[in-house]
Structures are given as structure tokens and as C-alpha cells.
Amino acid sequence: MSAPLDPRNEGISVSDRDDLVRVACWNVEHNGHAGHRAGANQDRRHLAMDILRSYRPYIMLRQELTHAALDGAADLYEEAAAIGPLQCFLSPATPESPNPTAVFVDTSMFEVLASYTHVSNGWHPITNPVVRLRGEPGTKPLSLASFHLCSYDPATREREARRLVTIAAGGREVLIGGDCNSYPHRTDEEVVPLPDWSAVTDPNHFHHRTILGPDGAAVSDTRPDKILAGRTPGANPVYVELGHHSATDLLEEDGFAATASLWRSDQGRRSRIDRLYATARVADALVSFEVVANEDVAAVSDHALLVASFDRDLLRDALTPTSVPAAA
């Protein structure tokens, strides 16, 4: 079967151009607007689009799409056209936050089957379209999700993580990513240590990001990552955390790179709070993982850009249903 055509490459097929399905995940602070003000200086937002376009992603998982729904969602469609063309899915803002999540999909690579919005709390709804590799009718759907876990309440983050687990119920294949506002749970394998809370001078940040440990002392909140990718007695992990997988299985240096904050010094050392997760078969198709925190990225946002690349053939195999032996 011929590969889908990529309109960004003058009709050259994806397989002739390359065989990578690139996924970008980025929290662009306030969508590049100056503060929360709509219509403010657009230089940062346009620089963000230039950076994303340089990676030519087929999937973008975005957070903090501030004001993207205004004026008929003009900002949203401008970004989709500038980087793609991409089809975009935007969850609503809430009374608590004007910074919704979004997913962008290149329909030269994927056909869209459905789209859902999960509103499990008053913070950021989860944007969840479902796609299939274009030209591969025998493959399983791939459920995508962009999330932004609560910045201030560990209990809410725990509920949100359990909601993300539900997306993978029923044997679904899933790829999700976002700002976790919390920390990896396998600290013995991490290159970036957990925050030294004695060095954090922002008291709000301390209360937002810590929970009480067994001895009653404040410890870093690692529960969302443990829910999503941790092993529990009698159960396998629901997801593979792709940064960890990249560092430990693909032996890539970027897997354990810190992602935020690129700007602030009062919240302690940079930490790995932005993460991508996938079901195990999808994770097996990963061939490259990059954490981009160069000067241009830092000029746009306090969060690094994550870029995960999957081998298209391996991804197709991962999404091909396995045969079930006939009953004796």
C-alpha cells in the first residue's frame, strides 16, 4: 500500500521523505501572549510557531492555549496552518484557568475517528482525539491526549492521573503528554534529582508541589507518575514514560533532561515535570526523544519542548491487532 502524501513536501510520499512520525509536546507559557492579555505583543507566539514548524510534527500536544478560542479561534487556526496544515482540537477554558489544552493532528498521516473532552475537575479539561494511521484500515485506533495537571493541589493531580489511566482501558493504544506539575517517581534512576525544598524560596510552590511523606515530613509529589507508569503488586504499569524509556532503553542523554522552569530561580533547580507517556506497544516504536531548551525555546516559554519520534513501520505494527489463537 502506498504511503500517504505529505502536502508540505510537494507530493513526496512520507516513506520517500522519511519514516518518522514526530510528536511535539509543549507548554507555551500563556500561548506566547504577554501575560494573560489577548492581543498583546505577538513576537513570542510567532517564534513558538517557527520553532514548532522546524520540527514538522505530525502530532502536537499543547498546553496553555491562552485566548485561543477568541475571535472564532483565530490564534488556534493560525497555528495549525503555520505548522501543518494540521487539524486542531481545543478543550474549553474554565473559570479557574484561561489556559486550555489542545491537540493538533496532521491528516496526511492520520485520519481522525473521534474527539472527546474529559472534564474531571475544575482545572484543565483533557483534550482527547482518536486517530488511525491513514491508509492502514486494519490497524487499531490511537488515542491521543494533551493534559495539564493542576498546578496547586496534589489531590486534584492524583484524580487527573487516574482519569488519564482510564483512557487506556479496554486494551486501547494511547499516546499522551503534558505538564505534570509533579515529579518522576523512580528517583534512584534519575539524573535530575528531586527538588531540595530547603532551597525553594517560593512558599506557594512548596505547598503546591509537596505531599506529606510516611514520617510526616514534606516530600516531592511523585504520585501522578507512579499512577501512570508505576508498578503495583499484581499489576503491570498502564503506560511507559517515554523520557525514562529513552534514557534507560535507547540510552539517549536527553531522556532525563530537566524541562522547567527555564525562567525562575525561586522554585529551586529545574525538574523533569513535562512528560510523554504511551502504552507499551506504542512505546516500542519510539526511536528518538529530545528535550529542546535552547535560547529560542527559553525566549518563548518557561517549559522545554519535547520531541518524540516514532518509526512509522514499527508504529503500524504496534497498532496492528495481534491474532488470537483459535479455541481447541
C-alpha positions in Angstrom: 0.0 0.0 0.0 1.4 3.4 -0.9 2.3 5.8 1.8 0.2 8.9 2.4 1.3 12.1 0.7 2.7 15.0 2.7 1.5 18.3 1.3 4.4 20.1 3.0 6.9 18.3 0.7 5.4 18.8 -2.8 3.8 15.5 -3.1 6.7 13.4 -1.9 5.4 10.4 0.0 6.1 10.1 3.7 8.1 6.9 3.2 10.2 8.5 0.5 10.9 11.6 2.6 11.5 9.8 5.9 9.9 7.2 8.1 9.5 9.1 11.3 6.3 10.2 13.0 7.3 13.2 15.1 5.3 14.2 18.1 5.8 17.6 19.8 4.7 18.4 23.3 5.0 21.9 24.7 3.6 24.2 27.3 4.0 27.6 25.6 3.6 30.0 28.5 0.3 31.9 28.1 0.4 30.8 24.4 3.1 33.4 23.8 1.0 36.3 24.8 2.5 38.9 27.1 0.9 37.9 30.4 -2.7 36.9 30.1 -3.6 39.9 27.8 -5.1 39.0 24.4 -3.8 41.0 21.5 -0.5 41.9 23.3 2.8 41.6 21.6 2.8 38.5 19.4 6.5 38.1 18.9 6.8 35.2 21.3 3.8 33.4 19.9 5.2 33.7 16.3 8.6 32.5 17.5 6.9 29.4 19.1 5.3 28.6 15.7 8.6 29.0 13.9 10.2 26.6 16.4 7.5 24.0 16.1 7.4 24.3 12.3 11.1 23.5 12.1 10.4 20.0 13.6 7.5 19.3 11.2 5.4 17.4 13.8 2.6 15.1 12.8 1.1 15.4 16.3 1.3 18.3 18.7 0.2 18.1 22.3 -0.1 21.7 23.5 -0.8 23.3 26.8 -1.7 26.9 27.8 -3.6 27.8 24.6 -4.5 31.1 26.4 -7.1 33.1 24.4 -7.0 30.6 21.6 -10.8 30.4 21.4 -11.3 34.2 21.0 -12.3 35.8 17.6 -13.5 32.5 16.2 -10.4 30.6 17.5 -8.2 32.7 15.1 -5.0 32.0 17.1 -5.7 28.3 17.0 -6.2 28.1 13.3 -3.3 30.4 12.6 -1.0 28.0 14.5 -2.5 24.9 12.8 -2.0 26.4 9.3 1.5 27.8 10.0 2.9 24.5 11.3 0.9 22.0 9.2 -1.6 22.2 7.8 -3.0 20.5 10.9 -6.4 19.7 12.2 -6.9 21.1 15.7 -8.9 20.1 18.8 -9.3 22.6 21.7 -10.8 21.9 25.1 -12.6 24.8 26.7 -11.1 27.2 29.2 -12.6 27.0 32.7 -13.5 29.6 35.4 -10.3 28.5 37.2 -8.0 28.8 34.2 -8.0 30.6 30.9 -5.2 28.2 29.6 -6.8 25.2 27.9 -5.1 22.2 26.3 -5.1 21.3 22.6 -4.1 18.5 20.2 -3.1 19.1 16.6 -3.0 16.3 14.0 -1.6 16.1 10.5 -4.3 14.5 8.4 -1.8 13.5 5.7 -0.5 10.9 8.3 -3.6 10.2 10.4 -7.4 10.1 9.8 -9.5 11.4 12.7 -12.0 9.0 14.1 -13.5 10.8 17.1 -12.8 13.5 19.6 -13.5 13.7 23.3 -13.1 16.2 26.1 -12.7 14.9 29.7 -13.8 17.3 32.4 -12.9 15.6 35.7 -12.4 18.7 37.8 -12.5 22.5 37.6 -8.9 22.9 36.3 -7.9 22.0 32.7 -10.0 19.6 30.7 -8.1 16.8 28.8 -8.2 17.0 25.0 -8.6 13.5 23.6 -8.9 12.9 19.8 -8.7 9.4 18.4 -6.9 8.8 15.1 -5.8 5.9 12.8 -2.8 5.8 10.5 -4.0 6.9 7.1 -4.1 4.1 4.5 -4.0 1.4 7.2 -7.6 0.3 7.7 -6.6 -2.9 9.6 -4.8 -1.0 12.4 -6.2 -0.1 15.8 -7.1 3.4 16.7 -4.6 5.5 18.6 -6.0 7.7 21.4 -4.1 11.0 21.9 -4.4 13.3 24.8 -3.0 16.6 25.9 -3.2 17.3 29.7 -2.1 20.0 32.1 -2.3 18.6 35.7 -3.3 21.0 38.4 -0.6 23.4 39.5 -1.7 23.9 43.1 -3.4 20.7 44.5 -1.8 17.3 44.8 -5.1 15.6 45.4 -6.5 17.0 42.1 -3.4 15.9 40.2 -4.0 12.4 41.6 -7.6 12.4 40.3 -6.5 13.7 36.9 -3.8 11.0 36.6 -6.4 8.3 37.3 -8.6 9.8 34.6 -5.7 9.5 32.2 -5.3 5.9 33.1 -9.0 5.4 32.1 -8.2 6.5 28.5 -6.2 3.3 28.1 -9.0 1.0 29.4 -10.2 -1.8 27.2 -6.9 -2.5 25.6 -6.7 0.9 23.8 -3.4 2.1 22.4 -2.6 5.6 23.7 -0.1 8.4 23.4 -0.4 11.3 25.9 1.7 14.2 27.1 1.7 17.4 29.0 2.7 19.4 32.0 2.6 17.1 35.1 3.3 19.8 37.7 4.9 16.9 39.7 7.9 14.7 39.6 9.1 11.2 38.3 8.7 8.5 40.9 11.8 6.4 40.1 14.3 8.8 41.7 17.0 6.2 42.0 17.4 6.1 38.2 17.1 9.9 37.6 20.0 12.1 36.6 18.0 15.2 37.7 17.4 15.0 41.4 14.1 15.9 43.1 13.9 19.5 44.4 15.8 20.4 47.5 12.9 22.0 49.3 15.1 23.8 51.8 16.4 25.8 48.8 13.0 26.8 47.5 12.1 30.3 48.5 8.6 30.5 47.0 6.3 29.3 49.8 3.4 28.8 47.5 5.4 26.5 45.3 6.4 24.5 48.3 2.8 23.8 49.3 1.7 23.2 45.7 4.3 20.6 44.9 4.8 18.6 48.1 2.8 16.0 50.0 3.4 14.5 53.5 5.7 11.5 53.5 5.5 8.5 55.8 7.3 10.3 58.6 5.1 13.4 58.3 7.8 15.5 56.5 7.1 17.3 53.2 8.3 15.3 50.1 8.0 15.9 46.4 4.8 14.8 44.8 5.5 11.9 42.6 2.1 10.2 42.8 0.8 11.1 39.3 3.8 9.4 37.7 3.5 6.4 39.9 -0.2 6.1 38.9 0.6 6.4 35.2 3.8 4.4 34.9 4.5 2.7 38.2 4.4 -0.9 39.1 1.9 -2.1 41.7 1.7 -5.6 43.2 -0.2 -7.8 40.8 -0.5 -5.2 38.0 1.7 -4.0 35.2 2.2 -0.3 34.5 -0.6 1.3 32.4 1.9 3.5 30.5 5.6 3.7 29.7 7.1 7.1 30.4 8.9 7.9 27.2 11.7 10.0 28.8 12.6 7.2 31.1 12.3 4.7 28.3 14.6 6.8 26.1 17.2 7.1 28.8 17.3 3.6 30.0 16.4 1.5 26.9 17.5 3.7 24.0 20.4 5.2 26.0 19.7 8.7 24.9 21.1 11.5 27.1 18.0 13.7 26.7 15.6 11.3 28.3 16.4 12.5 31.8 16.8 16.2 30.9 15.1 18.8 33.0 12.2 20.7 31.4 11.1 23.5 33.8 11.4 26.1 35.0 13.6 27.8 32.4 13.0 31.2 33.9 12.5 31.1 37.7 15.2 30.7 40.3 12.9 30.9 43.4 11.5 27.4 42.8 14.7 25.5 43.1 16.6 23.5 40.5 15.0 22.7 37.1 12.9 19.5 37.2 11.5 16.9 34.8 7.8 17.9 35.1 6.8 17.7 31.4 6.5 14.2 30.2 5.1 11.9 27.5 3.5 8.5 28.1 2.4 5.7 25.8 1.1 2.2 26.1 3.8 -0.4 25.9 3.4 -1.4 22.2 3.4 2.2 21.1 6.4 3.0 23.2 8.3 0.1 21.5 8.1 2.2 18.2 10.0 5.1 19.8 13.4 5.7 18.1 14.3 9.2 19.4 13.4 11.6 22.2 14.7 15.2 22.5 14.3 17.8 25.2 14.8 21.2 23.5 15.7 24.0 25.9 17.8 26.3 23.7 17.8 30.1 23.7 14.9 30.4 21.3 12.7 28.0 23.4 13.6 29.8 26.6 12.7 33.1 24.9 9.2 31.7 24.4 8.3 29.7 27.4 9.4 28.6 30.9 9.0 25.0 29.7 11.2 23.0 27.3 9.8 21.5 24.1 9.6 17.7 24.0 10.0 16.0 20.6 9.4 12.2 20.3 10.0 10.4 17.0 8.4 7.0 16.2 9.3 4.7 13.3 6.2 4.6 11.2 6.5 0.9 10.3 7.0 0.0 13.9 4.1 2.2 14.9 1.9 0.4 12.3 3.0 -2.9 13.7 2.2 -1.7 17.2 -1.3 -0.8 16.1 -1.9 -4.0 14.2 -4.1 -6.3 16.3 -2.4 -9.5 17.4 -4.0 -12.7 16.4 -5.9 -14.7 19.0 -5.3 -18.5 18.9 -8.4 -20.4 18.0 -10.1 -22.4 20.8 -9.1 -26.0 21.0 
